[in-house]
Amino acid sequence: MKMKTRFAIMFAVIFTIIASSSYYLGWNITFWMDAAGINVHPAAFWIPYVIVAYGYLLGRTPLPGPLKSASRLLKIIGAYYIFLMEIGLLLALVADVVGFVVGLMGHSVREYAEVAGYVVWAVVVALLALGTRNAWSPIVRTFDLDIAKKPQEGAPREWTIAVASDIHLGNVVGRKHLRRLVDRVNAMRPELILLPGDVIDDSIEPFLRNRMAELLDELKSTYGVYAVLGNHEYYGGHVEQYIEEMNRIGIRVMRDETALVADALYVAGRKDKTAESADPEGRNPTASLLADLDKSKPIILLDHQPTQFAEAAAAGADVLLSGHTHRGQFAPNHLFTRRLFELDWGYMRKEAMHVVVSSGFGSWGPPIRIGSRSEIIRLNIRLIE
């Protein structure tokens, strides 16, 4: 019930934001078209515009078989509109303020609007190109971490661990981008592969239809692949089916569970924070999850959303890995994620614990990144006495 109420509130807020922002942006576009001499009947502009503006929401509506492909296309178009709406809104606000000053100075606002409109479109296209490149061209970001614990006899002193959060496999992020992940991760020859949540975007349908599990099954490491749930796995409502698919290919999805790897280190996986409202059993505190572990061995904790750092450090975690924020995905959203989270991207030391928050490998909504990159994390962990 809490989850349904939360979704209803979230839907109402999103609907209102889209409505107000889209109207303002649409008004600016029609004003520019009029100034530029582009004559279009209002209905011919506003009807398609409204459909595109709500395309991402409409595309999530279940439709019968013959219309499913149209629904998927509408969702993809609507995803790009999310970027265009936000960037267009910011640019329109700046252009309107300048236009207001131009009018006060006695110059023609219509002539200014025509020129300003072309400049805005040029900036949007440039940002779209840059953002697309940043989203589809992943980089490997490396962190060298020393853990002051004695390695077990016969176990590796140094570990290479590949981390990929927020892959968001679905209708937008598909097999082609997933192939990039598999190839780059396997090139590391890691001892471990860790996936800290949001492997799928929401619905499991495109994951199954495009046989993406077959590609995930190609991930190779010495001691296996471990994952945790993110908020989007809960949003899709197919948690059990998703876990079954992952188990089938040998990827263990951990829900408040721990695993001893090679008798040398622990991987601990928390349920996502969404479980507090979506899972009848809630989720366990970090302290109880790690209570019975042998603290002489390194403990790597996966928790999708980067919260409760102090609790994790006090519970004995040596490394905390998170994602979720996408570092805002495109500027200036990073200004908000920076305020919302103690660490929204990168590395920090919390007492004796290393914290690494990834901006993610995939993308939510549009495959656009401005001020962030699609990334894979490479952890070089060294145990020192």
C-alpha positions as a printed Julia matrix, in Angstrom:
385×3 Matrix{Float64}:
  0.0     0.0     0.0
  2.87    2.35    0.84
  4.42    1.61   -2.55
  1.15    2.41   -4.39
  0.74    5.68   -2.49
  4.34    6.6    -3.21
  3.86    5.9    -6.93
  0.64    7.93   -7.03
  2.35   10.94   -5.44
  5.4    10.57   -7.68
  3.19   10.29  -10.8
  1.23   13.42   -9.83
  4.42   15.41   -9.25
  5.98   14.24  -12.54
  2.76   14.95  -14.45
  2.6    18.48  -13.05
  6.27   19.21  -13.79
  5.94   17.96  -17.36
  2.71   19.93  -17.91
  4.03   23.27  -16.68
  7.51   22.94  -18.21
  6.19   21.69  -21.55
  3.65   24.47  -21.85
  6.29   27.12  -21.2
  8.73   25.51  -23.61
  6.01   24.96  -26.24
  4.96   28.59  -25.98
  8.56   29.68  -26.61
  8.84   27.37  -29.61
  5.63   28.69  -31.2
  6.74   32.29  -30.54
 10.05   31.59  -32.29
  8.3    29.84  -35.2
  6.04   32.85  -35.67
  9.04   35.21  -35.56
 10.92   33.03  -38.05
  7.94   32.92  -40.42
  7.26   29.21  -39.94
  3.49   28.86  -40.23
  1.94   25.78  -38.61
 -1.66   25.33  -37.49
 -1.79   25.27  -33.66
 -3.39   21.81  -33.61
 -0.71   20.44  -35.94
  1.92   21.58  -33.43
  0.34   21.04  -30.03
 -1.22   17.59  -30.51
  2.04   15.84  -31.55
  3.96   17.95  -29.03
  1.79   16.82  -26.12
  2.06   13.17  -27.22
  5.86   13.44  -27.31
  5.96   15.34  -24.01
  4.14   12.5   -22.26
  5.69    9.83  -24.45
  7.84    8.31  -21.7
  4.83    7.88  -19.43
  2.52    6.74  -22.25
  5.15    4.26  -23.43
  5.02    2.51  -20.06
  1.32    1.77  -20.54
  0.7    -1.92  -21.41
 -0.73   -2.22  -24.93
 -1.92   -5.23  -26.95
  0.55   -7.18  -29.11
  0.32   -5.23  -32.42
  0.82   -1.91  -30.63
  3.75   -2.94  -28.42
  6.39   -1.8   -30.91
  4.68    1.6   -31.2
  4.65    1.84  -27.41
  8.37    1.09  -27.23
  9.14    3.71  -29.88
  7.04    6.28  -28.04
  8.93    5.55  -24.83
 12.28    6.08  -26.56
 11.14    9.36  -28.14
  9.73   10.44  -24.8
 13.04    9.62  -23.13
 14.88   12.02  -25.42
 12.23   14.64  -24.74
 13.13   14.53  -21.03
 16.56   15.89  -21.95
 15.2    18.37  -24.49
 12.62   19.62  -21.99
 15.13   20.28  -19.22
 17.87   21.8   -21.37
 15.35   23.68  -23.52
 13.66   25.06  -20.43
 16.93   26.41  -19.01
 17.95   27.95  -22.33
 14.48   29.43  -22.86
 14.58   31.08  -19.45
 17.92   32.72  -20.25
 16.72   33.76  -23.7
 13.51   35.25  -22.28
 15.38   37.29  -19.66
 17.68   38.67  -22.35
 14.64   39.29  -24.58
 12.96   41.23  -21.8
 16.04   43.47  -21.52
 16.14   43.87  -25.3
 12.52   45.05  -25.23
 13.23   47.55  -22.45
 16.03   48.98  -24.58
 13.55   49.66  -27.38
 14.75   46.98  -29.82
 12.52   44.57  -31.73
 11.72   41.51  -29.61
 10.54   39.56  -32.67
 13.84   40.06  -34.51
 15.73   39.09  -31.36
 13.53   36.01  -30.9
 14.29   34.75  -34.4
 18.07   34.96  -33.9
 17.93   33.67  -30.32
 15.85   30.69  -31.41
 18.43   29.57  -33.94
 21.2    29.97  -31.34
 19.24   27.89  -28.83
 18.64   25.12  -31.38
 22.36   25.08  -32.25
 23.3    24.74  -28.56
 20.75   21.94  -28.05
 22.09   19.99  -31.03
 25.69   20.4   -29.81
 24.76   19.23  -26.3
 22.79   16.33  -27.75
 25.85   15.19  -29.71
 28.2    15.58  -26.73
 25.78   13.89  -24.35
 25.23   10.95  -26.7
 28.96   10.41  -27.0
 29.4    10.5   -23.22
 26.6     7.96  -22.72
 27.66    5.42  -25.34
 31.46    5.66  -24.9
 32.18    4.13  -21.48
 35.43    4.71  -19.64
 37.15    2.61  -16.99
 37.78    4.51  -13.76
 40.4     2.95  -11.46
 40.7     3.16   -7.68
 43.65    1.68   -5.75
 42.5     0.72   -2.26
 44.65   -0.56    0.59
 42.95   -2.58    3.32
 44.86   -3.12    6.55
 44.09   -6.81    6.95
 46.35   -9.82    6.66
 45.63  -11.99    3.61
 44.6   -15.57    4.26
 47.21  -18.22    3.6
 47.1   -19.27   -0.03
 44.67  -16.48   -0.95
 45.48  -13.51   -3.22
 47.06  -10.46   -1.58
 45.84   -8.29   -4.45
 42.38   -8.36   -6.03
 41.08   -6.85   -9.26
 37.36   -6.24   -8.92
 35.16   -4.93  -11.76
 32.11   -2.91  -10.71
 29.23   -1.85  -12.97
 26.21   -0.15  -11.45
 23.05    1.24  -13.04
 23.21   -0.62  -16.34
 19.45   -0.03  -16.89
 18.94   -2.69  -19.51
 15.65   -2.1   -21.33
 14.27   -0.52  -24.48
 16.9     2.24  -24.59
 20.02    0.53  -23.24
 20.22   -2.78  -25.06
 22.53   -5.52  -26.27
 24.97   -3.22  -28.09
 25.86   -1.26  -24.96
 25.84   -4.43  -22.88
 28.41   -5.91  -25.27
 30.68   -2.96  -24.48
 30.37   -3.79  -20.79
 31.13   -7.49  -21.24
 34.17   -6.86  -23.44
 35.72   -4.21  -21.17
 35.11   -6.13  -17.96
 36.49   -9.39  -19.34
 39.58   -7.53  -20.57
 40.39   -6.74  -16.92
 40.55  -10.45  -16.04
 39.0    -9.67  -12.64
 38.88  -11.92   -9.62
 35.36  -10.64   -8.88
 32.57   -8.82  -10.73
 30.08   -6.8    -8.67
 26.81   -5.22   -9.89
 25.43   -2.74   -7.31
 21.82   -2.52   -8.53
 19.57   -1.3   -11.37
 20.77   -3.93  -13.8
 17.38   -3.67  -15.55
 15.56   -0.41  -16.17
 12.13   -1.4   -14.83
 10.13   -3.87  -16.91
 11.82   -7.22  -17.41
 10.11   -7.68  -20.82
 12.86   -6.19  -23.06
 15.51   -7.98  -20.97
 13.84  -11.29  -21.81
 12.79  -10.44  -25.37
 16.31   -9.4   -26.39
 17.94  -12.32  -24.54
 20.24  -10.01  -22.6
 20.92  -12.71  -20.01
 22.86  -14.54  -22.71
 25.32  -11.65  -22.89
 25.54  -11.25  -19.12
 26.42  -14.92  -18.99
 29.61  -14.09  -20.89
 31.01  -12.11  -17.94
 34.05  -14.0   -16.69
 35.85  -13.76  -13.36
 37.83  -16.07  -11.12
 35.38  -16.11   -8.22
 32.03  -15.22   -9.75
 29.55  -12.4   -10.22
 27.45  -10.9    -7.41
 24.64   -8.36   -7.66
 22.11   -6.53   -5.49
 18.72   -5.04   -6.26
 18.26   -1.39   -7.1
 15.14    0.74   -6.94
 14.32    0.05  -10.6
 14.12   -3.7   -10.12
 11.43   -2.99   -7.53
  9.68   -0.44   -9.75
  9.33   -3.02  -12.53
  7.56   -5.44  -10.19
  9.4    -8.52  -11.49
 11.93   -9.05   -8.71
 11.47  -12.8    -8.34
 11.51  -13.44  -12.08
 14.6   -11.27  -12.47
 16.43  -13.11   -9.69
 15.48  -16.44  -11.25
 16.95  -15.32  -14.6
 20.16  -14.15  -12.92
 20.49  -17.38  -10.94
 20.07  -19.33  -14.17
 23.27  -17.77  -15.55
 25.16  -18.08  -12.29
 24.87  -14.49  -11.04
 23.88  -14.37   -7.4
 21.52  -11.55   -6.46
 21.96  -10.86   -2.75
 19.09   -9.66   -0.58
 20.5    -8.92    2.87
 22.93  -11.77    2.4
 26.66  -12.38    2.68
 29.03  -14.7     0.83
 32.54  -15.84    1.77
 34.62  -15.78   -1.4
 37.59  -18.17   -1.68
 37.74  -18.24    2.13
 39.47  -14.86    1.74
 36.95  -11.99    1.72
 33.26  -11.33    2.17
 30.78   -9.83   -0.24
 27.71   -8.5     1.54
 24.65   -7.32   -0.37
 21.87   -5.17    1.08
 18.35   -4.89   -0.24
 17.75   -1.51   -1.82
 16.28    1.25    0.32
 13.06    0.84   -1.7
 12.53   -2.45    0.16
 11.58   -0.43    3.23
  8.27    0.35    1.5
  8.05   -2.29   -1.26
  9.14   -5.46    0.55
  6.88   -6.8     3.34
 10.02   -7.96    5.17
 11.76   -4.59    4.83
 15.54   -4.74    4.95
 18.04   -5.49    7.68
 20.31   -2.88    9.25
 23.92   -3.1     8.13
 25.02   -3.9    11.67
 22.94   -7.07   11.83
 23.93   -8.08    8.29
 27.65   -7.97    9.14
 27.42   -8.97   12.81
 28.5   -12.6    12.48
 31.27  -12.13    9.92
 34.95  -12.72   10.68
 36.21   -9.13   10.81
 39.8   -10.25   10.22
 38.81  -10.76    6.58
 37.98   -7.9     4.18
 34.28   -7.04    3.83
 32.93   -5.47    0.63
 29.4    -4.13    1.02
 27.02   -3.46   -1.87
 24.21   -0.98   -1.21
 22.6     0.56   -4.29
 21.76    3.98   -2.85
 24.71    5.84   -1.25
 23.36    6.36    2.26
 24.21    5.41    5.86
 27.98    5.57    5.44
 28.63    5.99    9.16
 26.54    2.91    9.99
 28.4     0.81    7.4
 31.78    1.93    8.71
 30.79    1.22   12.31
 29.5    -2.24   11.31
 32.93   -3.2     9.99
 32.68   -2.77    6.21
 36.03   -2.11    4.53
 34.63   -1.05    1.16
 31.15    0.31    0.37
 30.04    0.32   -3.26
 27.0     2.25   -4.49
 25.52    3.84   -7.6
 22.0     5.22   -8.11
 22.83    8.93   -8.54
 24.2     8.83  -12.13
 25.91   12.02  -10.91
 22.75   13.73  -12.07
 23.31   12.22  -15.55
 23.25   15.6   -17.2
 24.14   19.01  -15.82
 22.98   20.9   -13.85
 21.32   17.95  -12.07
 24.62   17.13  -10.36
 24.14   20.24   -8.22
 21.08   18.55   -6.67
 22.6    15.08   -6.23
 25.61   16.7    -4.57
 23.3    18.22   -1.96
 21.14   15.12   -1.51
 23.94   12.64   -0.81
 27.03   12.67    1.37
 28.89   11.45   -1.72
 27.09   11.41   -5.07
 30.06   10.29   -7.18
 33.67    9.29   -6.81
 35.68    8.31   -3.75
 35.83    9.24   -0.08
 37.2     7.76    3.11
 34.7     7.29    5.92
 36.76    6.47    8.99
 38.6     3.25    7.98
 36.11    2.44    5.2
 36.59    3.18    1.49
 33.45    4.5    -0.26
 33.11    4.42   -4.04
 29.97    5.74   -5.76
 29.71    5.14   -9.5
 27.93    7.37  -12.0
 26.74    4.14  -13.63
 27.25    2.32  -16.89
 23.85    2.89  -18.48
 21.34    5.71  -18.3
 17.81    6.34  -17.1
 15.49    7.94  -19.63
 17.54    9.5   -22.44
 20.96    8.02  -23.24
 22.49   11.44  -22.64
 25.26   12.44  -20.23
 26.5    16.0   -19.73
 29.1    16.46  -17.0
 29.18   12.71  -16.35
 30.34    9.63  -18.21
 29.21    6.07  -18.65
 31.75    4.22  -16.53
 33.02    0.91  -15.23
 34.89    0.88  -11.94
 38.1    -1.08  -11.57
 39.1    -1.65   -7.96
 42.68   -2.68   -7.31
 42.49   -3.89   -3.73
 45.67   -4.66   -1.84
 45.75   -6.29    1.55
 48.49   -4.96    3.79
 49.47   -6.17    7.27
